[in-house]
Amino acid sequence: MVNKTNIIHGAWAIFMQILGLWVLGNAWVGAAFAIGWFLSREYTQREYKLHLYGDYNLRWYQGFTGWSADAWFDFIIPVIAVAIVGVVVR
């Protein structure tokens, strides 16, 4: 179920978290940035797919519905990765 892109997203999230630690001195700020980034990425991709299928009148919540398993892992793996790093760094 977990594929290469899920792992790459986790690595990028850790990089964003370390960047937050380096610039602002707080790993949790970097973690929040990474989580927000990947949540917005999956939301936007879902809206784009709905638009391709002809749904032009989208509600605000529709980007959160109907995610595939891959989309969930693209979001959950970075969340778990930054949580682990945040606990270790703390």
N, C-alpha and C positions, 0 to 999 in steps of 0.2 A: 504494500500500500504506500509506504513512504518511498518517494523517488528522489532522484538527484536534485531536482529544483527545490524540493522542500528543505533538503540539507543546506543547499546554497543560500536559501533565504534565512535559515538559522545562522549561518556564518555571517551574512551581511548584518543581521540584527545585532550580533555580538560586536561586530565592527562599529556600528552606530553607537552602541552602548559604551564601548571603550572610548570613542570619540567624545561622548558626553562626559565621561569621567575625566578625560584629559583636559577638555576645554572648561568645563564648569565645576569639576571636582566632585561630581555626584553621579554614581553609576545608575541610580534610579531615574534620573532625568533622561539619560541616554536610553534607558529601557523604555520609558514612556514614549519617547520619540520614535523608537523602532517599532513598538506595538502600534502606535498611531499610523505610521507609514504603511505597514503591512495590512492593517485593517482597511485603510482608505484604498489601498491597491486592489484588494479583493472586492471591495464594494464597487469601485469604478469598473472593474472588469465585468462584474455581474450586470451592472447597468448597461454597459456597452453591448453585451450579449443580448439582453432584452431588447435593446434598440435595434439590433440586427434582425431580430425575429419580428420586427414590425410594431413593437409596443412603444409608441412615441409619447404617450401620456403617462409618464411614470410618477408614482408616489414616492415620497422620500424614503420609505422603508423597504421598497422593493429591491434595493441593492443588497439588503441583508438576507433575502429569501432565496431559496433554491440553490444554495452553493453546492458544488460537487464535493466529493471526498477529497480530491486533490486541492481544491480551494481551501477547504477546512485545514488540511495539513500545511498548506502554504501560510496560513495564519497561526495555527497552534504551535508548530515547531519553533518559530521565532519567539513566541511568548514563553515557551518552556525554556528555551536557550537563555534568554535574558534573565529569567527568574533564577535559574541556577547560578549564572554569573553574578547576579546581584547579591544573592545569599553568600556566595563564596567571598566576594570582595568586601562585603560588610564585615 
